[in-house]
Amino acid sequence: MTDQPGKIGNYRYRILALVFMATTINYFDRSIIGVMAPTLQKLFDWSNKDYAAITVSFKVAYGIGLLFMGGLIDKLGTKIGYTISIAIWSIFGMLHAAIRPAFSLIGFMAARFGLGIGESGNFPAAIKTVAEWFPKRDRAFATGIFDASTSVGAILAPFIVGAIVTVEGHNWQIPFLFTGALSALWVFLWWRTYNKPELHPKVTKTELAYINSDSEPETAERIPWVKTIPRRETWAFALTTVTDAVWWFYLFWGAKFLFEQFGVDINNVGLPFLVIFIMADAGSLIGGLASGALIRKGWSINKARKITLLVNAIIILPVSLVPIIASKWLAVFIIGIGAFGHQSWSINSYTLVPDVFPKKATASVIGIGKMVGVVVSIVADLALGSVLDKAGNSGYFWAFVIAGFSYLAILGFVHMLMPKMTPLDDNLEYIKK
């Protein structure tokens, strides 16, 4: 390794940039259907229950994938595991474009299922990459940076889709094909750039020492994911992912809500989404900086993470008022506040895993937790689709009420399960200080 005396080095940020790019592609890919939902629903004559079935197909696969993708990434390593994940989701993303109207429902369900399998590997791989390349005190900030890309993908989707696809649905296939080209570029860059920090020739000795300054390098042995299931810490993290249902509600149902409530069509949804997801990006960055700053001031990791989560939960409460707001832009702003709080909540909850678990178990625990979030989201989608078909927009009322109040309740249960956030060793036993 080449050393540069007096300088830490910053190669870890090149790795983080690639994680940012992968997650941007990931969210652009999954956001396309939500942006086009009102148009595709009209083009293919889908009911709300049909659309819910399509979103559920993605989430079922996503949940199934999370059961094994985290363990697979822990087993194969981040370089190979991440590549397999993005290759799968790229192929099935492009297959959407081959679907014919006569088979639109079953075709979209099948394509979304394959997409879900592939995309289930992104967050376990991304979190594991951050754990490999950043010390604990910087992980919330690093996670916030790449997590901000979820909003970048969601922002790009309505503008690119709106520029290509007409209200009538012409050219709807092209956005699905666009992601394939981006994914191929990413795989090329990833294989040229990535290796573990201790093996990378471009990582200086000082940077490697900084990366490992508050944690031990990962050993070769693996922890089977089934061994993490009995740990209360696994389920504490899993509870925080229940709020993923809220984020997916914004992503998959947000365009439909704006269309049905305020008449915002595919060519005009870009600006509202820009406001919402820029605020979400701010939440990712500020949330990561906040808990990291508190840790640097001498706060314990336990106190810093949970106080940040509490502030986020309080910020999100006004979202419950959205269905009774008559102003489109006020509603958009308050949804943006909810997205801000959620992203800050999300990146701090992700860091709970590497804060407590050894690196070799990180991806597995992330996978288990995210699966729980998917299951809850599936139930929410089915319920919302059914209510919207039977009772009209009243379904949105209850969706936003739950979105506003759920975070506070969940944080209480998380604290009960993991009051002290005591780290675990390679045998998943508490480390005694």
Secondary structure, DSSP 8 states (H G I E B T S, - for coil): ----TT----HHHHHHHHHHHHHHHHHHHHHHHHHHHHHHHHHHT--HHHHHHHHHHHHHHHHHHHHHHHHHHHHH-HHHHHHHHHHHHHHHHHHGGG--GGGHHHHHHHHHHHHHHHHTTHHHHHHHHHHHHS-HHHHHHHHHHHHHHHHHHHHHHHHHHHHHS-TT-TTTTHHHHHHHHHHHHHHHHHHHH---GGG-TTS-HHHHHHHTTTS----S----GGGGTT-HHHHHHHHHGGGHHHHHHHHHHHHHHHHHHH---TTTSHHHHHHHHHHHHHHHHHHHHHHHHHHHTT--HHHHHHHHHHHHHHHHGGGGGGGG---HHHHHHHHHHHHHHHHHHHHHHHHHHHHHS-HHHHHHHHHHHHHHHHHHHHHHHHHHHHHHHHHTTHHHHHHHHHHHHHHHHHHHHHHHH-SS---B-TTS-B---
